[in-house]
Amino acid sequence: MKNENTENLENQPNLKNSDASGKSKKKPVKPKKDKQKVNGVQLPVLVEFTYTISILLLMVLALTIIVISILNGASLLTLVVRASVTIFVMGGLLTLISSQVSSGLLFSSQVELEEHEKTQSEEINNSADSADIEDPNKAEAS
């Protein structure tokens, strides 16, 4: 024997998926997007090299401090403080060096781009001037 409440619930349309007329709503099917492989930005070799060497140097230095502290019998607190200070100070210096290399590289490419645009504008002006010089001669000849 079924409960009357459950029978009433079964006979009612699903309010979440139906509208006022009782018809069920179907969500529009979204077209599948082709996943394109997005290539990340490639950093110049000098920047990548500086960054990689900085990280490796920082890791090796921190591990060296930890190993030497353990071999000398330092307490755990001393070990953590030494390693933290080393990572903080050397990490800051290496970050500063990497940022200087990156900004120098950016500045040099900006200067190179400006020089290239300047030479292109000079070539365009020269070709326009030479076209103007040739046209008056042709006009006088005719």
N, CA, C and O atoms as CSV, one atom per row, in Angstrom:
chain,resi,resn,atom,element,x,y,z
A,1,MET,N,N,0.810,-1.165,0.000
A,1,MET,CA,C,0.000,0.000,0.000
A,1,MET,C,C,0.874,1.257,0.000
A,1,MET,O,O,1.730,1.434,0.867
A,2,LYS,N,N,0.645,2.110,-0.973
A,2,LYS,CA,C,1.449,3.319,-1.092
A,2,LYS,C,C,0.807,4.454,-0.335
A,2,LYS,O,O,-0.415,4.544,-0.215
A,3,ASN,N,N,1.619,5.274,0.146
A,3,ASN,CA,C,1.173,6.470,0.832
A,3,ASN,C,C,0.588,7.436,-0.201
A,3,ASN,O,O,1.114,7.539,-1.309
A,4,GLU,N,N,-0.477,8.135,0.138
A,4,GLU,CA,C,-1.114,9.045,-0.800
A,4,GLU,C,C,-0.185,10.190,-1.185
A,4,GLU,O,O,-0.237,10.680,-2.313
A,5,ASN,N,N,0.645,10.607,-0.277
A,5,ASN,CA,C,1.575,11.708,-0.560
A,5,ASN,C,C,2.587,11.311,-1.618
A,5,ASN,O,O,2.924,12.117,-2.486
A,6,THR,N,N,3.077,10.080,-1.559
A,6,THR,CA,C,4.049,9.641,-2.553
A,6,THR,C,C,3.392,9.492,-3.905
A,6,THR,O,O,4.035,9.761,-4.920
A,7,GLU,N,N,2.115,9.066,-3.969
A,7,GLU,CA,C,1.415,8.957,-5.250
A,7,GLU,C,C,1.236,10.334,-5.861
A,7,GLU,O,O,1.395,10.494,-7.071
A,8,ASN,N,N,0.907,11.340,-5.045
A,8,ASN,CA,C,0.727,12.694,-5.556
A,8,ASN,C,C,2.037,13.269,-6.078
A,8,ASN,O,O,2.053,13.991,-7.075
A,9,LEU,N,N,3.128,12.950,-5.405
A,9,LEU,CA,C,4.431,13.426,-5.863
A,9,LEU,C,C,4.828,12.790,-7.176
A,9,LEU,O,O,5.439,13.450,-8.017
A,10,GLU,N,N,4.498,11.527,-7.374
A,10,GLU,CA,C,4.843,10.837,-8.611
A,10,GLU,C,C,4.054,11.389,-9.782
A,10,GLU,O,O,4.572,11.436,-10.898
A,11,ASN,N,N,2.807,11.813,-9.560
A,11,ASN,CA,C,1.958,12.298,-10.637
A,11,ASN,C,C,2.264,13.745,-11.003
A,11,ASN,O,O,1.882,14.185,-12.087
A,12,GLN,N,N,2.939,14.501,-10.136
A,12,GLN,CA,C,3.236,15.891,-10.430
A,12,GLN,C,C,4.428,15.971,-11.373
A,12,GLN,O,O,5.385,15.207,-11.249
A,13,PRO,N,N,4.358,16.904,-12.318
A,13,PRO,CA,C,5.503,17.069,-13.222
A,13,PRO,C,C,6.687,17.643,-12.454
A,13,PRO,O,O,6.527,18.327,-11.443
A,14,ASN,N,N,7.862,17.349,-12.956
A,14,ASN,CA,C,9.087,17.844,-12.340
A,14,ASN,C,C,9.170,19.339,-12.587
A,14,ASN,O,O,9.308,19.773,-13.730
A,15,LEU,N,N,9.087,20.126,-11.531
A,15,LEU,CA,C,9.056,21.572,-11.660
A,15,LEU,C,C,10.399,22.149,-12.084
A,15,LEU,O,O,10.464,23.233,-12.664
A,16,LYS,N,N,11.442,21.435,-11.797
A,16,LYS,CA,C,12.769,21.942,-12.160
A,16,LYS,C,C,12.986,21.883,-13.661
A,16,LYS,O,O,13.624,22.771,-14.227
A,17,ASN,N,N,12.474,20.868,-14.307
A,17,ASN,CA,C,12.739,20.670,-15.723
A,17,ASN,C,C,11.523,20.952,-16.595
A,17,ASN,O,O,11.541,20.611,-17.778
A,18,SER,N,N,10.489,21.549,-16.071
A,18,SER,CA,C,9.320,21.810,-16.897
A,18,SER,C,C,8.889,23.244,-16.742
A,18,SER,O,O,9.170,23.891,-15.733
A,19,ASP,N,N,8.187,23.746,-17.779
A,19,ASP,CA,C,7.665,25.097,-17.695
A,19,ASP,C,C,6.201,25.053,-17.291
A,19,ASP,O,O,5.716,24.005,-16.864
A,20,ALA,N,N,5.492,26.153,-17.416
A,20,ALA,CA,C,4.111,26.237,-16.935
A,20,ALA,C,C,3.176,25.311,-17.716
A,20,ALA,O,O,2.166,24.868,-17.170
A,21,SER,N,N,3.484,25.012,-18.962
A,21,SER,CA,C,2.606,24.160,-19.755
A,21,SER,C,C,2.830,22.682,-19.485
A,21,SER,O,O,2.117,21.848,-20.042
A,22,GLY,N,N,3.775,22.341,-18.666
A,22,GLY,CA,C,4.014,20.952,-18.320
A,22,GLY,C,C,5.013,20.261,-19.229
A,22,GLY,O,O,5.361,19.104,-18.993
A,23,LYS,N,N,5.483,20.946,-20.266
A,23,LYS,CA,C,6.468,20.363,-21.179
A,23,LYS,C,C,7.850,20.461,-20.548
A,23,LYS,O,O,8.182,21.445,-19.887
A,24,SER,N,N,8.611,19.467,-20.756
A,24,SER,CA,C,9.941,19.470,-20.149
A,24,SER,C,C,10.878,20.362,-20.952
A,24,SER,O,O,10.859,20.382,-22.183
A,25,LYS,N,N,11.691,21.093,-20.212
A,25,LYS,CA,C,12.676,21.962,-20.852
A,25,LYS,C,C,13.940,21.160,-21.096
A,25,LYS,O,O,14.409,20.426,-20.226
A,26,LYS,N,N,14.462,21.311,-22.255
A,26,LYS,CA,C,15.747,20.685,-22.553
A,26,LYS,C,C,16.767,21.792,-22.726
A,26,LYS,O,O,16.532,22.782,-23.418
A,27,LYS,N,N,17.878,21.604,-22.094
A,27,LYS,CA,C,18.937,22.579,-22.220
A,27,LYS,C,C,19.517,22.481,-23.620
A,27,LYS,O,O,19.686,21.385,-24.154
A,28,PRO,N,N,19.820,23.623,-24.211
A,28,PRO,CA,C,20.407,23.575,-25.544
A,28,PRO,C,C,21.772,22.892,-25.490
A,28,PRO,O,O,22.558,23.084,-24.562
A,29,VAL,N,N,22.012,22.110,-26.493
A,29,VAL,CA,C,23.270,21.378,-26.546
A,29,VAL,C,C,24.349,22.336,-27.011
A,29,VAL,O,O,24.239,22.959,-28.067
A,30,LYS,N,N,25.387,22.441,-26.209
A,30,LYS,CA,C,26.497,23.313,-26.554
A,30,LYS,C,C,27.423,22.577,-27.515
A,30,LYS,O,O,27.736,21.405,-27.307
A,31,PRO,N,N,27.854,23.256,-28.554
A,31,PRO,CA,C,28.794,22.596,-29.462
A,31,PRO,C,C,30.114,22.346,-28.755
A,31,PRO,O,O,30.590,23.167,-27.971
A,32,LYS,N,N,30.677,21.219,-29.046
A,32,LYS,CA,C,31.950,20.880,-28.411
A,32,LYS,C,C,33.056,21.726,-29.016
A,32,LYS,O,O,33.210,21.827,-30.234
A,33,LYS,N,N,33.795,22.309,-28.141
A,33,LYS,CA,C,34.909,23.130,-28.598
A,33,LYS,C,C,36.128,22.243,-28.783
A,33,LYS,O,O,36.448,21.399,-27.946
A,34,ASP,N,N,36.784,22.459,-29.890
A,34,ASP,CA,C,38.033,21.730,-30.112
A,34,ASP,C,C,39.090,22.336,-29.215
A,34,ASP,O,O,39.338,23.542,-29.230
A,35,LYS,N,N,39.689,21.488,-28.454
A,35,LYS,CA,C,40.742,21.976,-27.559
A,35,LYS,C,C,41.994,22.215,-28.383
A,35,LYS,O,O,42.631,21.287,-28.882
A,36,GLN,N,N,42.316,23.468,-28.504
A,36,GLN,CA,C,43.508,23.822,-29.250
A,36,GLN,C,C,44.674,23.859,-28.290
A,36,GLN,O,O,44.564,24.337,-27.160
A,37,LYS,N,N,45.755,23.360,-28.748
A,37,LYS,CA,C,46.950,23.393,-27.922
A,37,LYS,C,C,47.495,24.812,-27.940
A,37,LYS,O,O,47.960,25.311,-28.965
A,38,VAL,N,N,47.424,25.437,-26.794
A,38,VAL,CA,C,47.907,26.801,-26.677
A,38,VAL,C,C,49.363,26.727,-26.239
A,38,VAL,O,O,49.689,26.249,-25.152
A,39,ASN,N,N,50.200,27.203,-27.097
A,39,ASN,CA,C,51.615,27.231,-26.752
A,39,ASN,C,C,51.867,28.411,-25.841
A,39,ASN,O,O,51.464,29.536,-26.138
A,40,GLY,N,N,52.530,28.152,-24.737
A,40,GLY,CA,C,52.835,29.220,-23.798
A,40,GLY,C,C,53.867,30.164,-24.387
A,40,GLY,O,O,54.479,29.885,-25.418
A,41,VAL,N,N,54.038,31.252,-23.729
A,41,VAL,CA,C,55.004,32.233,-24.174
A,41,VAL,C,C,56.402,31.674,-23.934
A,41,VAL,O,O,56.722,31.229,-22.833
A,42,GLN,N,N,57.202,31.702,-24.942
A,42,GLN,CA,C,58.574,31.232,-24.820
A,42,GLN,C,C,59.447,32.387,-24.358
A,42,GLN,O,O,59.525,33.418,-25.026
A,43,LEU,N,N,60.089,32.219,-23.242
A,43,LEU,CA,C,61.018,33.228,-22.760
A,43,LEU,C,C,62.330,33.107,-23.519
A,43,LEU,O,O,62.689,32.020,-23.971
A,44,PRO,N,N,63.038,34.201,-23.659
A,44,PRO,CA,C,64.360,34.125,-24.287
A,44,PRO,C,C,65.288,33.212,-23.492
A,44,PRO,O,O,65.110,33.015,-22.289
A,45,VAL,N,N,66.257,32.672,-24.170
A,45,VAL,CA,C,67.160,31.689,-23.569
A,45,VAL,C,C,67.908,32.275,-22.376
A,45,VAL,O,O,68.102,31.593,-21.370
A,46,LEU,N,N,68.321,33.508,-22.479
A,46,LEU,CA,C,69.076,34.130,-21.386
A,46,LEU,C,C,68.223,34.238,-20.118
A,46,LEU,O,O,68.711,33.993,-19.015
A,47,VAL,N,N,66.965,34.599,-20.278
A,47,VAL,CA,C,66.080,34.731,-19.115
A,47,VAL,C,C,65.807,33.364,-18.502
A,47,VAL,O,O,65.849,33.206,-17.282
A,48,GLU,N,N,65.529,32.375,-19.349
A,48,GLU,CA,C,65.285,31.019,-18.841
A,48,GLU,C,C,66.512,30.471,-18.133
A,48,GLU,O,O,66.401,29.846,-17.079
A,49,PHE,N,N,67.680,30.706,-18.712
A,49,PHE,CA,C,68.926,30.225,-18.118
A,49,PHE,C,C,69.159,30.882,-16.759
A,49,PHE,O,O,69.519,30.206,-15.795
A,50,THR,N,N,68.955,32.196,-16.681
A,50,THR,CA,C,69.150,32.914,-15.418
A,50,THR,C,C,68.182,32.417,-14.360
A,50,THR,O,O,68.569,32.189,-13.213
A,51,TYR,N,N,66.933,32.251,-14.743
A,51,TYR,CA,C,65.926,31.788,-13.787
A,51,TYR,C,C,66.230,30.371,-13.305
A,51,TYR,O,O,66.140,30.089,-12.110
A,52,THR,N,N,66.589,29.482,-14.224
A,52,THR,CA,C,66.882,28.094,-13.859
A,52,THR,C,C,68.103,28.001,-12.954
A,52,THR,O,O,68.082,27.288,-11.951
A,53,ILE,N,N,69.154,28.711,-13.302
A,53,ILE,CA,C,70.367,28.693,-12.489
A,53,ILE,C,C,70.077,29.275,-11.098
A,53,ILE,O,O,70.606,28.787,-10.099
A,54,SER,N,N,69.245,30.305,-11.035
A,54,SER,CA,C,68.903,30.906,-9.737
A,54,SER,C,C,68.195,29.903,-8.844
A,54,SER,O,O,68.530,29.767,-7.668
A,55,ILE,N,N,67.223,29.205,-9.399
A,55,ILE,CA,C,66.471,28.221,-8.611
A,55,ILE,C,C,67.385,27.083,-8.161
A,55,ILE,O,O,67.348,26.676,-7.000
A,56,LEU,N,N,68.199,26.575,-9.076
A,56,LEU,CA,C,69.103,25.479,-8.716
A,56,LEU,C,C,70.109,25.906,-7.652
A,56,LEU,O,O,70.381,25.160,-6.711
A,57,LEU,N,N,70.655,27.096,-7.802
A,57,LEU,CA,C,71.628,27.600,-6.826
A,57,LEU,C,C,70.976,27.761,-5.453
A,57,LEU,O,O,71.576,27.423,-4.433
A,58,LEU,N,N,69.757,28.273,-5.435
A,58,LEU,CA,C,69.053,28.454,-4.168
A,58,LEU,C,C,68.777,27.119,-3.490
A,58,LEU,O,O,68.938,26.996,-2.276
A,59,MET,N,N,68.366,26.126,-4.257
A,59,MET,CA,C,68.098,24.805,-3.685
A,59,MET,C,C,69.370,24.160,-3.153
A,59,MET,O,O,69.380,23.615,-2.049
A,60,VAL,N,N,70.437,24.219,-3.932
A,60,VAL,CA,C,71.703,23.613,-3.508
A,60,VAL,C,C,72.237,24.310,-2.261
A,60,VAL,O,O,72.728,23.651,-1.345
A,61,LEU,N,N,72.145,25.619,-2.220
A,61,LEU,CA,C,72.627,26.363,-1.057
A,61,LEU,C,C,71.823,26.025,0.199
A,61,LEU,O,O,72.397,25.828,1.270
A,62,ALA,N,N,70.515,25.958,0.069
A,62,ALA,CA,C,69.669,25.622,1.221
A,62,ALA,C,C,69.955,24.206,1.713
A,62,ALA,O,O,70.067,23.975,2.917
A,63,LEU,N,N,70.074,23.263,0.788
A,63,LEU,CA,C,70.386,21.884,1.188
A,63,LEU,C,C,71.758,21.779,1.836
A,63,LEU,O,O,71.943,21.012,2.780
A,64,THR,N,N,72.723,22.548,1.334
A,64,THR,CA,C,74.060,22.547,1.923
A,64,THR,C,C,74.023,23.078,3.357
A,64,THR,O,O,74.659,22.512,4.247
A,65,ILE,N,N,73.290,24.147,3.578
A,65,ILE,CA,C,73.164,24.700,4.925
A,65,ILE,C,C,72.497,23.686,5.854
A,65,ILE,O,O,72.918,23.519,6.998
A,66,ILE,N,N,71.460,23.013,5.363
A,66,ILE,CA,C,70.756,22.019,6.185
A,66,ILE,C,C,71.669,20.855,6.540
A,66,ILE,O,O,71.712,20.429,7.694
A,67,VAL,N,N,72.403,20.335,5.552
A,67,VAL,CA,C,73.281,19.189,5.790
A,67,VAL,C,C,74.409,19.566,6.748
A,67,VAL,O,O,74.714,18.805,7.666
A,68,ILE,N,N,75.023,20.713,6.553
A,68,ILE,CA,C,76.110,21.134,7.434
A,68,ILE,C,C,75.600,21.353,8.859
A,68,ILE,O,O,76.286,21.020,9.826
A,69,SER,N,N,74.405,21.907,8.984
A,69,SER,CA,C,73.834,22.119,10.321
A,69,SER,C,C,73.557,20.795,11.014
A,69,SER,O,O,73.785,20.657,12.215
A,70,ILE,N,N,73.063,19.817,10.252
A,70,ILE,CA,C,72.792,18.491,10.840
A,70,ILE,C,C,74.094,17.826,11.264
A,70,ILE,O,O,74.165,17.240,12.344
A,71,LEU,N,N,75.127,17.912,10.424
A,71,LEU,CA,C,76.409,17.294,10.752
A,71,LEU,C,C,77.067,17.949,11.967
A,71,LEU,O,O,77.794,17.286,12.707
A,72,ASN,N,N,76.823,19.224,12.175
A,72,ASN,CA,C,77.393,19.908,13.337
A,72,ASN,C,C,76.559,19.705,14.592
A,72,ASN,O,O,76.954,20.150,15.670
A,73,GLY,N,N,75.429,19.051,14.477
A,73,GLY,CA,C,74.608,18.761,15.638
A,73,GLY,C,C,73.773,19.933,16.108
A,73,GLY,O,O,73.490,20.054,17.300
A,74,ALA,N,N,73.379,20.789,15.199
A,74,ALA,CA,C,72.563,21.940,15.581
A,74,ALA,C,C,71.139,21.489,15.904
A,74,ALA,O,O,70.667,20.468,15.405
A,75,SER,N,N,70.478,22.260,16.735
A,75,SER,CA,C,69.098,21.912,17.087
A,75,SER,C,C,68.174,22.174,15.890
A,75,SER,O,O,68.552,22.827,14.917
A,76,LEU,N,N,66.968,21.647,15.997
A,76,LEU,CA,C,66.006,21.779,14.902
A,76,LEU,C,C,65.628,23.240,14.681
A,76,LEU,O,O,65.474,23.675,13.540
A,77,LEU,N,N,65.481,23.982,15.743
A,77,LEU,CA,C,65.141,25.397,15.630
A,77,LEU,C,C,66.256,26.164,14.910
A,77,LEU,O,O,65.981,26.989,14.038
A,78,THR,N,N,67.492,25.898,15.270
A,78,THR,CA,C,68.629,26.545,14.630
A,78,THR,C,C,68.695,26.187,13.151
A,78,THR,O,O,68.973,27.038,12.307
A,79,LEU,N,N,68.440,24.938,12.854
A,79,LEU,CA,C,68.448,24.466,11.465
A,79,LEU,C,C,67.395,25.201,10.638
A,79,LEU,O,O,67.679,25.655,9.530
A,80,VAL,N,N,66.192,25.317,11.170
A,80,VAL,CA,C,65.106,25.990,10.448
A,80,VAL,C,C,65.418,27.471,10.269
A,80,VAL,O,O,65.178,28.029,9.198
A,81,VAL,N,N,65.950,28.110,11.302
A,81,VAL,CA,C,66.274,29.537,11.204
A,81,VAL,C,C,67.371,29.770,10.176
A,81,VAL,O,O,67.265,30.682,9.356
A,82,ARG,N,N,68.419,28.963,10.207
A,82,ARG,CA,C,69.511,29.120,9.238
A,82,ARG,C,C,69.014,28.929,7.805
A,82,ARG,O,O,69.324,29.725,6.918
A,83,ALA,N,N,68.245,27.874,7.593
A,83,ALA,CA,C,67.739,27.600,6.245
A,83,ALA,C,C,66.782,28.705,5.784
A,83,ALA,O,O,66.826,29.116,4.625
A,84,SER,N,N,65.931,29.179,6.674
A,84,SER,CA,C,64.972,30.232,6.308
A,84,SER,C,C,65.674,31.531,5.933
A,84,SER,O,O,65.337,32.171,4.936
A,85,VAL,N,N,66.655,31.908,6.749
A,85,VAL,CA,C,67.386,33.150,6.464
A,85,VAL,C,C,68.152,33.021,5.154
A,85,VAL,O,O,68.191,33.955,4.354
A,86,THR,N,N,68.754,31.871,4.942
A,86,THR,CA,C,69.501,31.651,3.704
A,86,THR,C,C,68.585,31.744,2.485
A,86,THR,O,O,68.916,32.408,1.503
A,87,ILE,N,N,67.442,31.081,2.551
A,87,ILE,CA,C,66.509,31.096,1.419
A,87,ILE,C,C,65.977,32.505,1.191
A,87,ILE,O,O,65.865,32.946,0.048
A,88,PHE,N,N,65.652,33.210,2.259
A,88,PHE,CA,C,65.102,34.554,2.126
A,88,PHE,C,C,66.121,35.522,1.516
A,88,PHE,O,O,65.805,36.238,0.566
A,89,VAL,N,N,67.322,35.544,2.052
A,89,VAL,CA,C,68.338,36.498,1.583
A,89,VAL,C,C,68.805,36.158,0.172
A,89,VAL,O,O,68.808,37.018,-0.709
A,90,MET,N,N,69.196,34.917,-0.039
A,90,MET,CA,C,69.689,34.533,-1.361
A,90,MET,C,C,68.576,34.557,-2.406
A,90,MET,O,O,68.814,34.905,-3.563
A,91,GLY,N,N,67.373,34.191,-2.003
A,91,GLY,CA,C,66.240,34.264,-2.931
A,91,GLY,C,C,65.969,35.689,-3.367
A,91,GLY,O,O,65.679,35.941,-4.537
A,92,GLY,N,N,66.064,36.618,-2.435
A,92,GLY,CA,C,65.883,38.028,-2.780
A,92,GLY,C,C,66.954,38.526,-3.735
A,92,GLY,O,O,66.654,39.212,-4.712
A,93,LEU,N,N,68.210,38.177,-3.448
A,93,LEU,CA,C,69.301,38.602,-4.333
A,93,LEU,C,C,69.174,37.987,-5.725
A,93,LEU,O,O,69.359,38.674,-6.730
A,94,LEU,N,N,68.859,36.697,-5.782
A,94,LEU,CA,C,68.720,36.037,-7.081
A,94,LEU,C,C,67.509,36.558,-7.850
A,94,LEU,O,O,67.544,36.636,-9.078
A,95,THR,N,N,66.445,36.911,-7.143
A,95,THR,CA,C,65.282,37.515,-7.801
A,95,THR,C,C,65.642,38.868,-8.380
A,95,THR,O,O,65.236,39.199,-9.494
A,96,LEU,N,N,66.401,39.650,-7.631
A,96,LEU,CA,C,66.847,40.948,-8.110
A,96,LEU,C,C,67.715,40.808,-9.362
A,96,LEU,O,O,67.550,41.558,-10.324
A,97,ILE,N,N,68.630,39.855,-9.345
A,97,ILE,CA,C,69.492,39.632,-10.506
A,97,ILE,C,C,68.666,39.200,-11.714
A,97,ILE,O,O,68.881,39.696,-12.820
A,98,SER,N,N,67.727,38.285,-11.512
A,98,SER,CA,C,66.890,37.813,-12.623
A,98,SER,C,C,66.030,38.938,-13.182
A,98,SER,O,O,65.848,39.034,-14.395
A,99,SER,N,N,65.501,39.789,-12.308
A,99,SER,CA,C,64.668,40.892,-12.797
A,99,SER,C,C,65.508,41.912,-13.564
A,99,SER,O,O,65.028,42.499,-14.534
A,100,GLN,N,N,66.746,42.129,-13.144
A,100,GLN,CA,C,67.619,43.051,-13.868
A,100,GLN,C,C,67.948,42.510,-15.258
A,100,GLN,O,O,67.963,43.260,-16.234
A,101,VAL,N,N,68.209,41.214,-15.344
A,101,VAL,CA,C,68.486,40.605,-16.650
A,101,VAL,C,C,67.260,40.712,-17.542
A,101,VAL,O,O,67.381,41.043,-18.722
A,102,SER,N,N,66.086,40.438,-16.998
A,102,SER,CA,C,64.849,40.506,-17.783
A,102,SER,C,C,64.559,41.925,-18.252
A,102,SER,O,O,64.204,42.133,-19.412
A,103,SER,N,N,64.707,42.903,-17.363
A,103,SER,CA,C,64.418,44.280,-17.760
A,103,SER,C,C,65.447,44.777,-18.773
A,103,SER,O,O,65.096,45.534,-19.679
A,104,GLY,N,N,66.695,44.372,-18.641
A,104,GLY,CA,C,67.709,44.740,-19.628
A,104,GLY,C,C,67.409,44.147,-20.989
A,104,GLY,O,O,67.579,44.807,-22.014
A,105,LEU,N,N,66.968,42.915,-20.999
A,105,LEU,CA,C,66.608,42.269,-22.256
A,105,LEU,C,C,65.396,42.934,-22.888
A,105,LEU,O,O,65.346,43.114,-24.104
A,106,LEU,N,N,64.422,43.299,-22.067
A,106,LEU,CA,C,63.239,43.988,-22.558
A,106,LEU,C,C,63.596,45.352,-23.116
A,106,LEU,O,O,63.095,45.748,-24.169
A,107,PHE,N,N,64.460,46.072,-22.414
A,107,PHE,CA,C,64.888,47.391,-22.878
A,107,PHE,C,C,65.632,47.300,-24.202
A,107,PHE,O,O,65.407,48.113,-25.098
A,108,SER,N,N,66.517,46.316,-24.331
A,108,SER,CA,C,67.282,46.189,-25.573
A,108,SER,C,C,66.378,45.820,-26.745
A,108,SER,O,O,66.585,46.306,-27.857
A,109,SER,N,N,65.376,44.967,-26.515
A,109,SER,CA,C,64.472,44.636,-27.619
A,109,SER,C,C,63.585,45.826,-27.972
A,109,SER,O,O,63.197,45.971,-29.131
A,110,GLN,N,N,63.252,46.684,-27.000
A,110,GLN,CA,C,62.464,47.872,-27.287
A,110,GLN,C,C,63.280,48.856,-28.124
A,110,GLN,O,O,62.758,49.455,-29.064
A,111,VAL,N,N,64.546,49.022,-27.788
A,111,VAL,CA,C,65.421,49.910,-28.559
A,111,VAL,C,C,65.587,49.371,-29.972
A,111,VAL,O,O,65.565,50.135,-30.938
A,112,GLU,N,N,65.751,48.072,-30.095
A,112,GLU,CA,C,65.901,47.455,-31.407
A,112,GLU,C,C,64.645,47.659,-32.252
A,112,GLU,O,O,64.742,47.926,-33.450
A,113,LEU,N,N,63.478,47.536,-31.645
A,113,LEU,CA,C,62.220,47.741,-32.349
A,113,LEU,C,C,62.081,49.185,-32.808
A,113,LEU,O,O,61.633,49.436,-33.927
A,114,GLU,N,N,62.461,50.143,-31.957
A,114,GLU,CA,C,62.398,51.557,-32.324
A,114,GLU,C,C,63.342,51.857,-33.487
A,114,GLU,O,O,62.982,52.606,-34.395
A,115,GLU,N,N,64.541,51.285,-33.472
A,115,GLU,CA,C,65.485,51.490,-34.567
A,115,GLU,C,C,64.947,50.902,-35.863
A,115,GLU,O,O,65.099,51.496,-36.931
A,116,HIS,N,N,64.322,49.743,-35.770
A,116,HIS,CA,C,63.759,49.110,-36.964
A,116,HIS,C,C,62.623,49.968,-37.542
A,116,HIS,O,O,62.541,50.143,-38.758
A,117,GLU,N,N,61.760,50.496,-36.688
A,117,GLU,CA,C,60.673,51.361,-37.153
A,117,GLU,C,C,61.230,52.645,-37.757
A,117,GLU,O,O,60.682,53.155,-38.734
A,118,LYS,N,N,62.312,53.171,-37.188
A,118,LYS,CA,C,62.915,54.395,-37.698
A,118,LYS,C,C,63.503,54.169,-39.088
A,118,LYS,O,O,63.337,55.002,-39.978
A,119,THR,N,N,64.183,53.053,-39.270
A,119,THR,CA,C,64.751,52.762,-40.589
A,119,THR,C,C,63.655,52.510,-41.619
A,119,THR,O,O,63.801,52.883,-42.783
A,120,GLN,N,N,62.561,51.880,-41.200
A,120,GLN,CA,C,61.456,51.663,-42.142
A,120,GLN,C,C,60.830,52.985,-42.556
A,120,GLN,O,O,60.523,53.182,-43.732
A,121,SER,N,N,60.638,53.896,-41.603
A,121,SER,CA,C,60.035,55.192,-41.943
A,121,SER,C,C,60.969,55.990,-42.843
A,121,SER,O,O,60.504,56.697,-43.737
A,122,GLU,N,N,62.291,55.889,-42.622
A,122,GLU,CA,C,63.247,56.577,-43.493
A,122,GLU,C,C,63.202,55.999,-44.898
A,122,GLU,O,O,63.277,56.747,-45.873
A,123,GLU,N,N,63.082,54.684,-45.022
A,123,GLU,CA,C,63.002,54.062,-46.341
A,123,GLU,C,C,61.733,54.483,-47.076
A,123,GLU,O,O,61.752,54.709,-48.286
A,124,ILE,N,N,60.633,54.587,-46.336
A,124,ILE,CA,C,59.376,55.009,-46.950
A,124,ILE,C,C,59.482,56.463,-47.405
A,124,ILE,O,O,59.020,56.808,-48.492
A,125,ASN,N,N,60.091,57.318,-46.575
A,125,ASN,CA,C,60.265,58.719,-46.957
A,125,ASN,C,C,61.186,58.849,-48.165
A,125,ASN,O,O,60.923,59.657,-49.056
A,126,ASN,N,N,62.263,58.063,-48.209
A,126,ASN,CA,C,63.188,58.104,-49.335
A,126,ASN,C,C,62.511,57.645,-50.617
A,126,ASN,O,O,62.717,58.235,-51.678
A,127,SER,N,N,61.706,56.595,-50.523
A,127,SER,CA,C,61.022,56.110,-51.731
A,127,SER,C,C,59.965,57.113,-52.178
A,127,SER,O,O,59.737,57.258,-53.379
A,128,ALA,N,N,59.315,57.807,-51.252
A,128,ALA,CA,C,58.324,58.818,-51.616
A,128,ALA,C,C,59.010,60.022,-52.242
A,128,ALA,O,O,58.493,60.595,-53.201
A,129,ASP,N,N,60.172,60.417,-51.715
A,129,ASP,CA,C,60.919,61.543,-52.273
A,129,ASP,C,C,61.424,61.218,-53.675
A,129,ASP,O,O,61.370,62.068,-54.564
A,130,SER,N,N,61.906,60.020,-53.877
A,130,SER,CA,C,62.407,59.645,-55.204
A,130,SER,C,C,61.267,59.559,-56.205
A,130,SER,O,O,61.478,59.853,-57.382
A,131,ALA,N,N,60.086,59.174,-55.794
A,131,ALA,CA,C,58.929,59.139,-56.685
A,131,ALA,C,C,58.509,60.560,-57.046
A,131,ALA,O,O,58.098,60.805,-58.180
A,132,ASP,N,N,58.602,61.500,-56.109
A,132,ASP,CA,C,58.258,62.896,-56.385
A,132,ASP,C,C,59.259,63.525,-57.340
A,132,ASP,O,O,58.879,64.349,-58.172
A,133,ILE,N,N,60.522,63.159,-57.239
A,133,ILE,CA,C,61.552,63.718,-58.112
A,133,ILE,C,C,61.355,63.212,-59.527
A,133,ILE,O,O,61.514,63.979,-60.476
A,134,GLU,N,N,61.016,61.950,-59.697
A,134,GLU,CA,C,60.832,61.380,-61.025
A,134,GLU,C,C,59.593,61.936,-61.713
A,134,GLU,O,O,59.628,62.126,-62.928
A,135,ASP,N,N,58.528,62.200,-61.021
A,135,ASP,CA,C,57.282,62.674,-61.612
A,135,ASP,C,C,57.417,64.052,-62.264
A,135,ASP,O,O,56.902,64.222,-63.369
A,136,PRO,N,N,58.075,65.048,-61.657
A,136,PRO,CA,C,58.204,66.345,-62.325
A,136,PRO,C,C,58.996,66.258,-63.630
A,136,PRO,O,O,58.691,66.981,-64.578
A,137,ASN,N,N,59.988,65.402,-63.697
A,137,ASN,CA,C,60.761,65.248,-64.919
A,137,ASN,C,C,59.895,64.699,-66.040
A,137,ASN,O,O,60.007,65.146,-67.182
A,138,LYS,N,N,59.054,63.760,-65.738
A,138,LYS,CA,C,58.165,63.172,-66.729
A,138,LYS,C,C,57.134,64.204,-67.177
A,138,LYS,O,O,56.765,64.261,-68.350
A,139,ALA,N,N,56.675,65.020,-66.226
A,139,ALA,CA,C,55.662,66.033,-66.570
A,139,ALA,C,C,56.270,67.099,-67.482
A,139,ALA,O,O,55.585,67.582,-68.383
A,140,GLU,N,N,57.555,67.488,-67.276
A,140,GLU,CA,C,58.210,68.494,-68.109
A,140,GLU,C,C,58.495,67.940,-69.504
A,140,GLU,O,O,58.446,68.678,-70.488
A,141,ALA,N,N,58.793,66.634,-69.591
A,141,ALA,CA,C,59.105,66.034,-70.883
A,141,ALA,C,C,57.879,65.982,-71.775
A,141,ALA,O,O,58.011,66.061,-72.996
A,142,SER,N,N,56.715,65.854,-71.214
A,142,SER,CA,C,55.511,65.763,-72.039
A,142,SER,C,C,54.933,67.122,-72.224
A,142,SER,O,O,53.909,67.271,-72.891
